[in-house]
C-alpha cells in the first residue's frame, strides 16, 4: 500500500533538523519513526489478540487478565 503524507506533517517532522546528519545519524528521523511505529503496533497487538480494549473486560469476566497479574 502506497501512502501519501501531508506536506504539513512532513514539515512538522523535519522541524529542527538543520543538516543531513541530523536526519540520518544514529538518532535520526528514520530510527525515531521506526521506534514509534513499533511501539504503536505492539500496543495494538494485545487488543487485537485479546478482543477487548485496555481497561475492558474479556467475555469470560476473568478480571485483570490484560496485564497478566492478579491480586
N, C-alpha and C positions, 0 to 999 in steps of 0.2 A: 504494500500500500504506500503510494507516494503521498507525502503530506506537505502542504504549503504552510509556511509560518508567516504570520502577520509582521509587517515591517516594524511596527511599534514593539512587538515582542522581541525581535532581534535587536532593535536599538536598546531596549532595556537590558537585555543580556550582555550587550557589549559595553555598557556604561562602565567607565573606569579603566578600561583596557587601553593602554597607550602605545604599546609596541607588540609585534608578533609574539615575542617570548612570553608576554603576559597571557596570551591566549593558549599557546601550545606548550608552555612549561609544565613542570610536574604537578602544579595545582591549577592548571589552566581550565578553560571552559569545558572541553570535552570530558575531562575527568570529573568535574563538578556535576555536569549534566548526567553522566553515566551513573554516578552515585545517587543522585536524586531520583532517577528513573528506577533504579534497582530497589531503593527503599520504598518507593511508591508501589511497585509491583509486589514486593514481599509483604507490604501492609495489606494489600488487597487479596492476596492468596488465601489467608485463613478464612476470610469472609466467603469467598467462592467455595472453598473446600467444605467449610462447616455449614454453610447455608443460612447464616444469620449474622447480623451486624454486631460490631463490638458493643458490649453492654446489653445486648439482647439475650434471649433465652433460646436454647435449642428446642426442638419439637418434644423431646422426652422430659424437658424441665430439669435437666441434671444439675442446674445451678451454675456454679462458677467454673465451667468446663473450658471456657475460651482461653484463659491464661495458664491452664494446666496445674492450678493449685486449688486446694480446698482448706477449710478451717481445720 
